[in-house]
Amino acid sequence: MAVRFDKNTKTFTLHTKKSTYQMKTDDQGVLLHTYFGSPTDESDLSYLIVPEDHGFCAQPAGNGGNRTYSLDYYPQEYPVHGTGDFRVTALKAGIEGQVPALDLRYQSHQIREGKYTLAGLPAFFAREDDRAETLEIILKDVYQEIYVRLLYGVLEEKNIITRAAVIENREERPLEIKRVMSMALDFMGGQKDLISFGGKHAGERQFERRALGSGITEIASMRGTSSHQQNPFVILCDRDTTEEHGGCWGVSFLYSGSFRIQAEVDQFEDVRVVCGIHDEEFSWILPGGGEFVVPEVALSYTDDGFSDLTMGLQRAMHKNLIRSPWKDRERPVLVNNWEATYFDFSGSKLLEIAEKGAKIDLDMLVLDDGWFGKREDDNSGLGDWFVNEEKLGCTLKELVDQINELGLQFGIWIEPEMVSEDSELYRTHPDWALVIPGRDPVRGRNQLVLDLSRREVVEFMKRSIDRLLTSANIAYVKWDMNRSVDNVFSSANPQLSQGAVRHRYVLGLYEVMEHVVTTYPELLLEGCSGGGGRYDAGMLYYVPQIWCSDNTDAIERLRIHYGTSFGYPMSTVSAHVSVCPNHQNGRVTPFKTRGICAMQGAFGYELDLGKLTDQEMEEAREQTKLYHQHGQLFQQGDYYRLTSPMENREFTAWSYVMPDGSKASLSVVYTDVHANPRPLRVKWKGLQRDGIYELEGREYTGAALMQGGMVLPKPRCNYDSCMFVIEKKK
């Protein structure tokens, strides 16, 4: 069994193939956290807690005056505000109008087969061949009928432990929840580093490692989305952990709204990490008899370094989080018209691009922004999801039919969460926008955010998408979201707590996306928020791929892809070849390099094919052929970071390897060139040690390529690149 309970020691021990997680109910009924790390047995590890009478550390109620017992330094499983614990806590709540204070104690537990689900929220799931168990622990407030059901899902072979919670109010009076985290983790002693993935628009998920010092380190977003600036995935690790060695803990929050991750080093150098919904503007009024479902967080530990941790997370997300049937299919190689035309296009121009795409064996044309309403720029039309037939010169169905006749599938862009003030929708329903009454609204890209906390807005969105998807043969949708959420106020129920609107927005978004993926199961749905502004595990429950960044420069994408790979499957990365000079930074890189870099994910083109030279068209045809030939490797292979673009100035290298080691690719992009250069060498990973592989006409053992490596060819120009594909011969 993955979950074990010892009734004598009152310990709960959770086992995965590479970790053990333990907690204990003590004599006071407090649920203590005792261990999370390398696999061990069911020994009661609470002996590691040292009771002391520390100054200014208060004692909770009912402990008989024992001054050596304080929750201000005891490790806890779900610490709450109001027990004398002055560290960051997981829950702050109280009966409305009273002091928010709880004192939760163990009441009961249940162990059952399978993995729990969460109503209206994304969650990992168990497959038929998985060994999965759920542990549910019920805590009750000492003074009132307030309950917290802690949920633990154990995917033993996937090395994943998930956590969530349900807050129940069995009082007649409303409960006001001011802060509710999905989990807390307490570590007794030991210096730790924190790895996070911050950035900006067009520069997302930049790897950053820092030593945790005294006080609170915070990774958070208040933008209504997981954001470009921060990401709801972090790694806690030992100071000496590397790609191949050392202990590391992954924390991935399955949520697409504002979030908060805090890591506190306390007065005794212990570490506490909490993760959940951002509480800055959060307030949830829970009526008597009601319950609040807390989003899920996924945890994973290994003592074999970052490569093992992230590869395990990638596999688990692929198998047990992403639901789309496209996760196991080769993705279509597409061309998107955005950087080719922006808003200046017609039906005939799109057909020209499609005809060029057919000549290089592309699979799909995607029509981006500007096809609907009176949308000639980004100042109008959002919300009016009806086709501008005058602009296209035909109906959408007629256009799609012509593109299908060329042998290409058709995809389309939408931004359904937004509304332009210059639109029929806004003129009809101005109250549907999130705007503070009596104030000139805060705008982003001259657009407002629709109030997805309102039922009528959710239903309007479903109808609009249904009308579009049933009007023509649409195989792919790019779902965009192009501003942060600010000045949040819902006019639907102004007397109710506005602190609930942000979370209700996310729940409304998930409801619409659930409708889309269940009504149109064969649709390839791609997530986007100005590129990578909503790249999180919660979104992957609904989409199998996400437009990784609006920055299409191949060299900057090296760092973006590198950071993304730590927390997410590379099959979810949407990456395209774009024009040079690059539209974001003006850099010029070889066409070959742009293709090799974009083959790190779902591959395509973001340019005007009609402006390519004959040589570039031939290169594009060869790239498409190469991607089709090795698509299974790029989509299903294990991804290895061979060098770090944050550290290696000369080149960045990565590799895909089929899980059985039968086939592998190695790609290199040179980022700095020198006169009279030294030989550059790189080591392969993931091959069969005694397997025989042919590389450029010569046979090598897997051991030789992994231990000795290979000598790279000299770069012939700035930002040159190369790719090698090998297969095991015997």
N, C-alpha and C positions, 0 to 999 in steps of 0.2 A: 504493500500500500504506500502511496505517495504521501498521505496524510496520516499521522499517527498521534494518538492521545494516550498519555500515561496518567491514569486516574490517581496513582499514588503520589506522583510529583506534580500533577496538574500541569503538565507541559504538553504543548502542541508542537510537533516536529513535522516540517514539510520538506520532502526530498525531491530534487530533480537530479538529472544525471550528472550535473556538475556543481550542485550547491545544496546546502542545508539551511533552512530557515526555521528559527525556533522562538516561541513565546511561552509565557507561563502565567497562570493565575496565582497570585500570592495569597497570603493569609488574610489580607485586607480586601481581597476580591479585585484588586487592580491587575489589569492585564499588562504584564511587563514584556518588553522585547529583550531577548537574551542573546540572539545570534543570527547572523546571515553571512555566509561565507563558504569556504571549501567544504566538501562533503564530510560529515562526521556522523556519529551514532546518536541515539536518543538520550544520551546523558543530560541530566538537568544542569545547564550551564549558568544558572542563576547564581552559582557560587562566585562568579566573576564580579557580581555587584558587591561593593564594599560599603556597608552601613557606617556612617560617620555623623557626628554632631557638627555640621558645618554652620558657621555663623550666617545669619540672614537667609537661611534655607528653612522655610516654613513647613509645618506638618499638616497633612490633610485631616479631615474630621474622622473620628472613630478609631484612632490608632493607639489610644490609651496613654497618650503623653510620651510616646517613644520619640525622643529627639534625634535618634539616628536614622529615622525613616522620613525621607522627604522626596516628593515628586519633582523637586527643583533640580535634582541630579540623577534620579533613578531613570533608567531607560524604559520607555513606555511604547505600547503598540499604537495607541490612538490618544495622544495627550489632548486635554481639553482646558479651556480657559476657566479658571475659578477654583483650582486645586492647589494653589501655591507654586505652580510651575511657571516661572517667568521667562522661559524660553519660547521660541515660536511654537504655536500649538496647532492642532488639526481642526478643532471645532470651538467656535464661540457662539453661544446661543442662550436664549432664556425666554421665559414667558413674556409676551409683549408688554412693555411698560415697566418691567422689573429689571433688576441688575442681571446682565447675561452671565450666568455661572452655572456650570454643570459639574457633577461628580459621578462619573460612570464606573460601575462595577460589574464584574462578570455575573451573568444570570444562567446562561445555558449555551449549548453548542450542538451542531449537527454536522456529520460528515456524510456526503453522498457522492455517488458516481456521476461523472459528467461535469461539464463546465456551466456555471450560471450564465444567465443572459441579463441584460439591462433594458428595461422598457424605454424606447425612444432614444437610446444612446448606442454608439459603437462599442463593440467589445470583441475580444478574441473568442473564437469558437473552437470546439473540439471536433475533429473528424472521426469517422467511424473506427479508424485504425489507431487513434490516439488513446493513450492511457491518461485519463483526465479525472480529477476529483475536485469537489468543491467543499470547502470548510466554511461554515457560517457560525460566527460567534455573536451572541446577543449580549450587549451591555445595557444596563439600566441606570438611570440617574437615581441617586440615593433618596432624593426628596420628592421627585415628581414622576409622573408617568411618561417620561421621555426615554425612548429606546434608540439604540444605534445597532444596526445589524452589520457587522463587518463581514465582507465577502472575500474569500481567497480562492482563486482558481489555479490549479496546479497542472500544467502540461509537462509531464515528467520528462519525456524524451526530447521535447523542444527546449528544455532548460528555461522555462518561463513560469513565473508566479505572477498572477494578476491580483490587483486589489481594487475594491470598490466598497461602497457603504450605502446604507439606506437609513435615513433619519426618520423616526416615527414619532408623531405627537399623539398620545392617547389621552391627553388632557382635553377638557372642554374649551379652554382658552387658547388663542393662537400662540404659536411659538415663533419668535423672530430669530432667524439664523443670520448672523452677521459675518461668519467666516466658516467655510466648510472645505477642508482639504481631502483629497482622495487617499492620502497615506502619510505616514511619518516613518522614518527609519532612524534609529538611534545606534550609534557605534561607540562602544566603550574603548576609548584610548586609540592611539595610533594616528600619526599625521596623514592627512589625505590631500590629494589634488582634486580639483574640479575641472572638468572639460565641458565647455559650452560652445554654442555655435551661433554667435551673433552676426550682425552685418547691417545691410541696408538694401533698399531697392536697387537691383542690378548688382548686388554684391552680397548674396545671402549665405548663411551657414558657413561662416569662416571659423575654422578650428582655433580655439583658444584654450590654453591650459594654464591654470594658476594654482599656486599653493594656497590652501585655505588657512587663513589666519584668524585671530580672535575676532569675534563678532559675527555679523550676518552678511553673507554674500547672496545676492539675489539675481535671478534670471527671470524676467517677467515681460508681459505685454499687456498694455491697457488699451490697445487699438481695436478691440472688438474681434480681432483675428489672432491666430498664433503669430503672425507678423513676419516681415522681412528682418526686423531688427533683432529679434530673439527667436529661439525655437524651443518648443516644449519637450526637448530631449537633452539629457545631460548624462555624463559619465563621472562617477566618483571612483577614484583609483588610489592605489598605494603610490608613494613618491617615486618608486623605482620601476613602475610598470611601463612596459614597452609594447610594441605590436605583438611580440612573440611570448612575452613572459610577464607574470605579475598579476595581482588581483585587481579586478575592476567590476564595478556595479553599473549596469545600465538602467536608467529611469526614463520611460517613455510615456507621456501623458496623452491619452486618446481623447483629445478635445481640440476644437477648431476656433475657440473664442479666446477672450482674455484669460491669461493664466499667471500663476505665480509659483516659482520654485525657489525655496530659501534653504541655504545651508548655513547652519550656525555652529560655530566652535564656542563652547561654553566656558565657564570659569575653570573647569577641571580638564579642559582640552578634549572633551568628548564632542562628537559631531552628531548633529541632528539635521536631517533633510526632510522637508515637507513639500508636497506638490499638490496643486489643485486649482480651482477656479480663483481668479484674482478677486480679492475681497475689498478693493479700494472703493468701488461704488456698488458693492453687492449687499443686498438685504432681501431676504426671502421670508414672507409671512406664511407660515405653515399652519393651516387651520386644524382644529381638533379633528382627529381621525385621519389626518392627511399624512403623506410621506414624501420625502425628497430623496431622489435617486442621485447619488454622487457619481460623477464620471470615473471611468476605469483608468488605472495606471498599470503598466507592465514593467516587471522587474526581472533582471537576469544577472547572474554572477558567473564568472569564471576566473580561475587563477592562471589561465594560459594567455593572457594579454588581450589587447584591443582587437586583433584580427579575429580571434576565436569568439569574443563577445559579439562583435558586430555581425559576423557571419551567421551566428546563431540567431540573432535578432532578425536578420534579413530572411532567413529560411522560415522562421516562425511567422513573420508577417506575410510572407508569400503564401504559406500553406494554411494559416489559421486566422488571418485577419482580412486579407483581400478576398472578396467574394466573386468578383467579376470572372466570367469564363475566359476573358481575355488574358488573365494572368498566366495561363498555360498555352497561349497561342502566340505565334509570331505576329508582332504588331505590323500594321500596314506602313510602308514607307510613303510619306505624304509630302505634299508641298502646300504651304500656307501662303496666302496672297498678301499678308499684312505688310511685311517690309518691301514687298514688290510694288504695291499700289497705295497703301494706306486707305484713305477714303475715296480715292480717285480711281474708280473702276466701273466697268459696265459688264453686261453679260457676255459680250463679244470678247472683251479683254480677258475675262476669266476662262473662256473657252480656248483662247490662245495659250494661256498658261497650261491648261489641261492637255492640249495637243502636244505641247513640248514635253509635259510629264509622261505622256504615253510613250513618247519616243525613247525615253530613258528608263522605261519599265517601272514607273512609279505606280503605287496602288490607289492613291487617293488625292483629291483636291479638297482643301479646306477653305471655306469662305469666312473671312474674319469680319471685324466690325464694319458697320456701314450699310447693311443690306435691308434695314427695317426703318419704318417711320420716315421722318424728315431728318435723316442722320447724315449730314454732309461734313460734320466735324464732331468733336467730342463735347459740344455744348448743348446738344439737343437730342431728342428722340428716344432716350432710354425709357423703357416702360411700354412703348408702342410696338409690341412684337407682332407687327404685320408687315408683309413684304412690300418693299418699294419697287413695284413692278415697272414703274416708269424708268427707274435707274437701271434695272436689269434688262429691260426691253422684252420681258417675258414673265411668265409665272415662275415661281421657284421650282415647281414640278417640271416644267418644260426645260429649265436650265439643268436640273439634276438628271433628267432623262438623257439629255445630249451628252453630259459628262459620263454617264454610265455607258452610253454607246461607244465612247472612246476607250472603254475598258477600265475606267477609274471609278472608285467609290466616291461618295460625297460626304463632307463633314461641314459643320457650321459652328460659328461662335455665338454665344449668348452671355449676357450679364444681367440675369433676372433679379438680382437683389437690389438693383439701383434704379433711380428715376431722375430724369432731367426735368428741371422746372419748365423748360420749353418742350412740353409733351402733352399729348391729349390725356394721358393717365393722370399727370399731376394737376392739370386744370380741372379734371373731374373729381379727383380724390386727393386734394392737398393734405388732408389729415392722415394719409397713409405714410407720410414721410416722418422720419425721426427728427423733429425740430422742436426747440424750446419755444413755447408760446411767447409772443411779444418781442422776439429777438430776430435780428437778421441771422439766418442760419450759417453755420460753419460749413463750407463747401470743400470738397476734394475733387479735383478735376472737373469743377463746375457741375457736380452731381450730388444728389442727396441719397440717403439710404432708406429703403423701404422698411416699414415696421413689421418684421416677421414675427413679432410677438402677437400680432393680430390674426385671428382665424380667417377673416375675409381676404387678407393679403396672401396668406398661405394658399388658400383655395384659388385665388386669381393666378398665382404663379403656376400652380399645377395645370390649370386650364390653358394658360398661355403656352406652356411647354408641350402639352398634349396636342394642341392645335398645330403647332409647328411640326412636331415629329410625325404626325399623321398626314401632313400635307404633301410629303415627298419622300423619296427613298433616302433617308438620312441615316448614315451608318456610324457617325461619330459626332460628338458634341464637345466643344471646348467651353467649359463653364468658368467665366472670369468674374473678378470682384476687384474693382480698381480704386478703392479709397479706404482709409481707416474710419472707424466709427467713433464719433465724438458728439458732445452735446446731446446725449441720449435722453429723449422724453417721448413717451407714447401717449397720444391723446385719446386712446381707446378707453382707458380706465384711469383718469388722472388722479382719482382719490386713492388708488392702490399704490403700493410701494414701487417707485421707479427703479429701485435697486434690483428688481427682478428682470428688467427688460433685456439686459444684455444676455443673460442666460436663456431667457425665453426666445430670443432671436436665434441663438444657436440651435435650440430644440426645433424651432420652425424650419430652419435651414435643413436640418437632418431629416425632418418629415418630408419635405419636398424632394430631397435627393433619394430618400427611400422609395418614394412613389415612382421616381424616374427609373431607378435600377430594377425595381420589381415589375413595373409595367412594360419595360423595354429591356429585357434581360440580355439581348444580343447587342445592344448599343455599346459602343466604345466611348466611355465618358472620361474626359480628361479634366482634372482640376487645374485652376489657375487663379492667382490673385496678384495681378501685375507681375506675373512670373511666380516666384516662390514665396509669396506673402502668406500662404496658408498651406504650408507643406508640413503636415503633421500626421500622426498615426490615426487620429480620428477620421480624417478625410479619406485615408486609404481603405476604410471600411466600405466606402461608396465608389471610389474611383481606383482603377488599376495603375494610373499614371498621372503625373502632375507636371505642368510646364515649369521647369526647374528654375528658370530665371529669365527676365526680359533681356538680360545681357547675353548676347549670342556670340561675343568674342571668344574664340577658342582658347586663348591663353588665360583669360580671367575665369573661364568655365572650369579650368583645371582645379582651381582652389574651391570653387563652388561644388563641383562634383566630389572632390576629396572630402569636404566636410559632410556633404549629404550622405556619403557612403557609410559613415559611422552609425547612423541611426535608421537608414531606410534602404530597402532593396534597390539595386541599380536598375532593375527592370521598371521601376516607377518613375525614372528620370526621363522626361521628354526633352530631347536635344536636337537642334537643327543646324544645318549648314546655312550660313548667311553670307551676305555680300561683303566685299571689301572695297574701300575702307569701311570698317565696321561702323554701323550707325550709332553705336553707344560710345565708343571711345576713339574711333578713327584709325585703329590699328590695321595693318595689312599683314595677313598670314597666308601661306600657301593653301590652295584649294584642298590638297591632300590632307593637310593638317586639320583643317576645319572638319573634314569628313571623319578622320580617325577620332578626333575628340568627341564628335556627336554620336559615334557608335558606342558610347558608354551607356546608352539608354535606348528609349524608343526613338528611332532615327527618322529624320526628314529634312526638308529644305524650307528656308524662309527667305526667298528671294525671287526676283523676276527671271524665270528660266529663259525668257526671250532675249535677255541681255548677256547671257553666257556666251563665251567664245566656243568655237567648235571643239577646241581642246578641252575646255571645262565641261562641255556637254558629254564628251567621251569619258572624262573622269567621273562625272556624276553617274553615268551608266555603269561604270565599273564599280563604283561605291555601292550602288543599289544592288548589283549582282552579288558583291561580296557580303552585304548585309543579309540578303536572302539566303545565301549559301551557308552562312554561319549564324543565322538568326536564333536558333535554339541555344547555341553557346552563349550569345550575348544576353539572352533573356533568362535562361535557366542556369547558367554557369555560376560557380562561386566566384566572388569578386575579391581580388587581392590588391591592396595598396602596396606597391613595391618601393616607392619613394614618396616623400612628402614634398609637395610644392611649397610648403611653408618653410622648409629647411634647405632643400636641394635647389640651388640656383641654376644648375646646368641642365637638368632634364627632369621630367616627371614620367613615371612608368607605372602601369597597372596591368593586371592580367585577369582573364576569365578562364576558369577551369571547370570542366564538367565534374560533377561530384565523384565519379568513379575514376577520374584522372585520364580518361581515354582521349580527350581532346582539350586543347588549350590555346589561348591567344595571348600575346604580349604586345602592348602598345607603348610607344615612347614619343614624347614631344620634347624637343630641345628648346629650352627657354633662355639659354645664354651660350654664346659661341666664343671661341678663343683661337688666337693664332698659336701654332705649334702645340696643339692640344694633347693632353694625356689620354690614354685609352680609358674609355668608359665601360664599366661592367655592371651587369645586373643579374640577380639570381631569380630564377623561376620559383614558384611555389605550387603546392597542391598536386604535383605529378606523382605517378607510381614510381617508387624508388628503383625497382628493378625492371621497369618498363623501358622499352627501346623506342626512341622518338627520332624522327628525321627532321633536321633543321638545315635548310639551305644545302641539301645534297649530302649531308654528313649525318651519321647516326650517333646518338648520345644516349646514355642511360638517364633516367629521371634523376637519380642521385647526383650525377655529374652536373646537370643543369640547375639543380636546386642548391647544391653545395659549392660547386665551382662557379656556376653561372655562365654567362655568355658575354662576349665582347660586342659592343654595339657599333654599328657602322658610323663613320664620321658624318656629321651633319653637313649638307651641301649649301645651306643658306640659313639665314635667320629664321627661327621657328620651324625648322624642318621637322619631319616626323617619320616614323616607320612602324609597321605592324608585322608580326610573325604569327602564323597559325600552324600548330603541330598536332599530329595524331599519333597515338601509340600504335606501333607496328606489331609488337609482340611482347 
